[in-house]
């Protein structure tokens, strides 16, 4: 109670308030005040007046109360800081998740864009192919029709053969249109190939009838040499005819 080092109580209680929670500086301060009064009461303080001792004790007590308020404010600030940190981390995680979702959506859009480009390319190729495929029977029909119109001295057998060819080519065009529908069935996974016994000689004869007028119109000789006996093969006659 007489030591000159008792004034170290003030920086120590402030240090406790800065480093600990609310109750630690209050417990330490009140304990110090009680012990200080007990020492004064039991041992006395020579050469010191009672008002001085009371004032010193009151100073210890008031600083203890102030340290409690400081500790409370610091603890509240720590709680706010912890909450802010947790909120920031939560927002950061949410932003990361949203960024991930946006990247996923962007990847999906890029993939869809590539698929649309591929679809457009396939569509253009399909239109070019179907135009080419339809041009052949149309040319054959036109050639035979022009021969029938331009030449009046054609015998009945040849005329009938030309008409059959025109009819066959019309049927083949119908088959091509149906084959376009088959493409749609392919995309839906419902396309089926009709495998039967096919006579290759018949396929060749049909093909020759289709291209013969075009060859004749261009002055090209068309020579066909097919054995009389030709084995049957397994296949889809319509698809093979198109080939």
CORQUI-V941171 format. One record per residue. N is the residue number from 0. RES is the residue in three letters. SS is DSSP state (H for helix, E for strand, - for the rest). D_CENTER is the distance of its C-alpha to the mean C-alpha in Angstrom with 2 decimals. Layout:
n->N res->RES ss->SS d_center->D_CENTER
n->N res->RES ss->SS d_center->D_CENTER
This chain:
n->0 res->UNK ss->- d_center->77.43
n->1 res->UNK ss->- d_center->79.45
n->2 res->UNK ss->- d_center->77.07
n->3 res->UNK ss->H d_center->75.96
n->4 res->UNK ss->H d_center->72.51
n->5 res->UNK ss->H d_center->71.87
n->6 res->UNK ss->H d_center->70.30
n->7 res->UNK ss->H d_center->67.39
n->8 res->UNK ss->H d_center->66.32
n->9 res->UNK ss->H d_center->64.77
n->10 res->UNK ss->H d_center->62.29
n->11 res->UNK ss->H d_center->61.56
n->12 res->UNK ss->H d_center->60.75
n->13 res->UNK ss->H d_center->58.52
n->14 res->UNK ss->H d_center->56.74
n->15 res->UNK ss->H d_center->56.24
n->16 res->UNK ss->H d_center->54.85
n->17 res->UNK ss->H d_center->52.32
n->18 res->UNK ss->H d_center->51.29
n->19 res->UNK ss->- d_center->51.52
n->20 res->UNK ss->- d_center->50.85
n->21 res->UNK ss->H d_center->53.12
n->22 res->UNK ss->H d_center->55.61
n->23 res->UNK ss->H d_center->56.45
n->24 res->UNK ss->H d_center->58.36
n->25 res->UNK ss->H d_center->60.04
n->26 res->UNK ss->H d_center->61.29
n->27 res->UNK ss->H d_center->62.40
n->28 res->UNK ss->H d_center->64.07
n->29 res->UNK ss->H d_center->65.91
n->30 res->UNK ss->H d_center->67.07
n->31 res->UNK ss->H d_center->68.39
n->32 res->UNK ss->H d_center->70.23
n->33 res->UNK ss->H d_center->71.85
n->34 res->UNK ss->H d_center->72.91
n->35 res->UNK ss->H d_center->74.27
n->36 res->UNK ss->H d_center->76.41
n->37 res->UNK ss->H d_center->77.63
n->38 res->UNK ss->H d_center->78.73
n->39 res->UNK ss->H d_center->80.53
n->40 res->UNK ss->H d_center->82.17
n->41 res->UNK ss->H d_center->83.33
n->42 res->UNK ss->H d_center->84.15
n->43 res->UNK ss->- d_center->84.92
n->44 res->UNK ss->- d_center->84.23
n->45 res->UNK ss->- d_center->87.40
n->46 res->UNK ss->- d_center->87.93
n->47 res->UNK ss->- d_center->85.07
n->48 res->UNK ss->- d_center->85.50
n->49 res->UNK ss->H d_center->83.76
n->50 res->UNK ss->H d_center->82.00
n->51 res->UNK ss->H d_center->80.43
n->52 res->UNK ss->H d_center->79.16
n->53 res->UNK ss->H d_center->77.86
n->54 res->UNK ss->H d_center->76.13
n->55 res->UNK ss->H d_center->74.55
n->56 res->UNK ss->H d_center->73.38
n->57 res->UNK ss->H d_center->71.99
n->58 res->UNK ss->H d_center->70.12
n->59 res->UNK ss->H d_center->68.57
n->60 res->UNK ss->H d_center->67.63
n->61 res->UNK ss->H d_center->66.15
n->62 res->UNK ss->H d_center->64.12
n->63 res->UNK ss->H d_center->62.84
n->64 res->UNK ss->H d_center->61.75
n->65 res->UNK ss->H d_center->60.13
n->66 res->UNK ss->H d_center->58.33
n->67 res->UNK ss->H d_center->57.02
n->68 res->UNK ss->H d_center->55.62
n->69 res->UNK ss->H d_center->54.10
n->70 res->UNK ss->H d_center->52.54
n->71 res->UNK ss->H d_center->51.21
n->72 res->UNK ss->H d_center->49.64
n->73 res->UNK ss->H d_center->48.16
n->74 res->UNK ss->H d_center->46.74
n->75 res->UNK ss->H d_center->45.25
n->76 res->UNK ss->H d_center->43.75
n->77 res->UNK ss->H d_center->42.30
n->78 res->UNK ss->H d_center->40.77
n->79 res->UNK ss->H d_center->39.30
n->80 res->UNK ss->H d_center->37.97
n->81 res->UNK ss->H d_center->36.42
n->82 res->UNK ss->H d_center->34.85
n->83 res->UNK ss->H d_center->33.57
n->84 res->UNK ss->H d_center->32.16
n->85 res->UNK ss->H d_center->30.45
n->86 res->UNK ss->H d_center->29.09
n->87 res->UNK ss->H d_center->27.89
n->88 res->UNK ss->H d_center->26.18
n->89 res->UNK ss->H d_center->24.58
n->90 res->UNK ss->H d_center->23.37
n->91 res->UNK ss->H d_center->22.18
n->92 res->UNK ss->H d_center->20.16
n->93 res->UNK ss->H d_center->18.82
n->94 res->UNK ss->H d_center->17.93
n->95 res->UNK ss->H d_center->16.20
n->96 res->UNK ss->H d_center->14.18
n->97 res->UNK ss->H d_center->13.40
n->98 res->UNK ss->H d_center->12.59
n->99 res->UNK ss->H d_center->10.15
n->100 res->UNK ss->H d_center->8.55
n->101 res->UNK ss->H d_center->8.85
n->102 res->UNK ss->H d_center->7.45
n->103 res->UNK ss->H d_center->4.15
n->104 res->UNK ss->H d_center->4.76
n->105 res->UNK ss->H d_center->6.30
n->106 res->UNK ss->H d_center->4.33
n->107 res->UNK ss->H d_center->3.09
n->108 res->UNK ss->H d_center->6.72
n->109 res->UNK ss->H d_center->8.00
n->110 res->UNK ss->H d_center->7.35
n->111 res->UNK ss->H d_center->8.89
n->112 res->UNK ss->H d_center->11.49
n->113 res->UNK ss->H d_center->12.41
n->114 res->UNK ss->H d_center->12.80
n->115 res->UNK ss->H d_center->14.95
n->116 res->UNK ss->H d_center->16.92
n->117 res->UNK ss->H d_center->17.53
n->118 res->UNK ss->H d_center->18.57
n->119 res->UNK ss->H d_center->20.88
n->120 res->UNK ss->H d_center->22.34
n->121 res->UNK ss->H d_center->23.01
n->122 res->UNK ss->H d_center->24.52
n->123 res->UNK ss->H d_center->26.80
n->124 res->UNK ss->H d_center->27.81
n->125 res->UNK ss->H d_center->28.47
n->126 res->UNK ss->H d_center->30.67
n->127 res->UNK ss->H d_center->32.55
n->128 res->UNK ss->H d_center->33.12
n->129 res->UNK ss->H d_center->34.28
n->130 res->UNK ss->H d_center->36.55
n->131 res->UNK ss->H d_center->38.07
n->132 res->UNK ss->H d_center->38.51
n->133 res->UNK ss->H d_center->40.21
n->134 res->UNK ss->H d_center->42.37
n->135 res->UNK ss->H d_center->44.27
n->136 res->UNK ss->H d_center->45.69
n->137 res->UNK ss->H d_center->46.26
n->138 res->UNK ss->H d_center->48.24
n->139 res->UNK ss->H d_center->50.23
n->140 res->UNK ss->H d_center->51.01
n->141 res->UNK ss->H d_center->52.06
n->142 res->UNK ss->H d_center->54.21
n->143 res->UNK ss->H d_center->56.06
n->144 res->UNK ss->H d_center->56.48
n->145 res->UNK ss->H d_center->57.95
n->146 res->UNK ss->H d_center->60.33
n->147 res->UNK ss->H d_center->61.48
n->148 res->UNK ss->H d_center->62.03
n->149 res->UNK ss->H d_center->63.72
n->150 res->UNK ss->- d_center->65.96
n->151 res->UNK ss->- d_center->68.40
n->152 res->UNK ss->- d_center->70.32
n->153 res->UNK ss->- d_center->67.60
n->154 res->UNK ss->- d_center->69.03
n->155 res->UNK ss->H d_center->67.80
n->156 res->UNK ss->H d_center->66.22
n->157 res->UNK ss->H d_center->64.14
n->158 res->UNK ss->H d_center->63.25
n->159 res->UNK ss->H d_center->62.20
n->160 res->UNK ss->H d_center->60.12
n->161 res->UNK ss->H d_center->58.38
n->162 res->UNK ss->H d_center->57.69
n->163 res->UNK ss->H d_center->56.25
n->164 res->UNK ss->H d_center->53.98
n->165 res->UNK ss->H d_center->52.83
n->166 res->UNK ss->H d_center->52.20
n->167 res->UNK ss->H d_center->50.33
n->168 res->UNK ss->H d_center->48.11
n->169 res->UNK ss->H d_center->47.46
n->170 res->UNK ss->H d_center->46.46
n->171 res->UNK ss->H d_center->44.21
n->172 res->UNK ss->H d_center->42.47
n->173 res->UNK ss->H d_center->41.96
n->174 res->UNK ss->H d_center->40.51
n->175 res->UNK ss->H d_center->38.10
n->176 res->UNK ss->H d_center->36.91
n->177 res->UNK ss->H d_center->36.51
n->178 res->UNK ss->H d_center->34.58
n->179 res->UNK ss->H d_center->32.07
n->180 res->UNK ss->H d_center->31.65
n->181 res->UNK ss->H d_center->31.26
n->182 res->UNK ss->H d_center->28.22
n->183 res->UNK ss->H d_center->26.64
n->184 res->UNK ss->H d_center->27.74
n->185 res->UNK ss->H d_center->26.18
n->186 res->UNK ss->H d_center->22.73
n->187 res->UNK ss->- d_center->23.49
n->188 res->UNK ss->- d_center->24.83
n->189 res->UNK ss->- d_center->28.34
n->190 res->UNK ss->- d_center->30.15
n->191 res->UNK ss->- d_center->33.36
n->192 res->UNK ss->- d_center->35.80
n->193 res->UNK ss->- d_center->39.44
n->194 res->UNK ss->- d_center->41.33
n->195 res->UNK ss->E d_center->45.09
n->196 res->UNK ss->E d_center->48.15
n->197 res->UNK ss->E d_center->48.19
n->198 res->UNK ss->E d_center->51.22
n->199 res->UNK ss->H d_center->50.22
n->200 res->UNK ss->H d_center->53.51
n->201 res->UNK ss->H d_center->52.60
n->202 res->UNK ss->H d_center->49.18
n->203 res->UNK ss->H d_center->50.95
n->204 res->UNK ss->H d_center->53.59
n->205 res->UNK ss->H d_center->51.05
n->206 res->UNK ss->H d_center->49.18
n->207 res->UNK ss->H d_center->52.49
n->208 res->UNK ss->H d_center->53.42
n->209 res->UNK ss->H d_center->50.20
n->210 res->UNK ss->H d_center->50.60
n->211 res->UNK ss->H d_center->54.42
n->212 res->UNK ss->H d_center->54.94
n->213 res->UNK ss->H d_center->52.52
n->214 res->UNK ss->H d_center->54.31
n->215 res->UNK ss->H d_center->57.68
n->216 res->UNK ss->H d_center->56.74
n->217 res->UNK ss->- d_center->55.87
n->218 res->UNK ss->- d_center->58.99
n->219 res->UNK ss->- d_center->57.17
n->220 res->UNK ss->- d_center->58.89
n->221 res->UNK ss->- d_center->56.86
n->222 res->UNK ss->- d_center->58.35
n->223 res->UNK ss->- d_center->57.23
n->224 res->UNK ss->- d_center->58.57
n->225 res->UNK ss->- d_center->57.34
n->226 res->UNK ss->- d_center->59.34
n->227 res->UNK ss->- d_center->61.04
n->228 res->UNK ss->- d_center->59.76
n->229 res->UNK ss->- d_center->56.05
n->230 res->UNK ss->- d_center->54.14
n->231 res->UNK ss->E d_center->51.54
n->232 res->UNK ss->E d_center->47.89
n->233 res->UNK ss->E d_center->44.99
n->234 res->UNK ss->E d_center->42.24
n->235 res->UNK ss->- d_center->40.84
n->236 res->UNK ss->H d_center->43.54
n->237 res->UNK ss->H d_center->41.44
n->238 res->UNK ss->H d_center->38.79
n->239 res->UNK ss->H d_center->41.59
n->240 res->UNK ss->H d_center->43.40
n->241 res->UNK ss->H d_center->40.41
n->242 res->UNK ss->- d_center->40.23
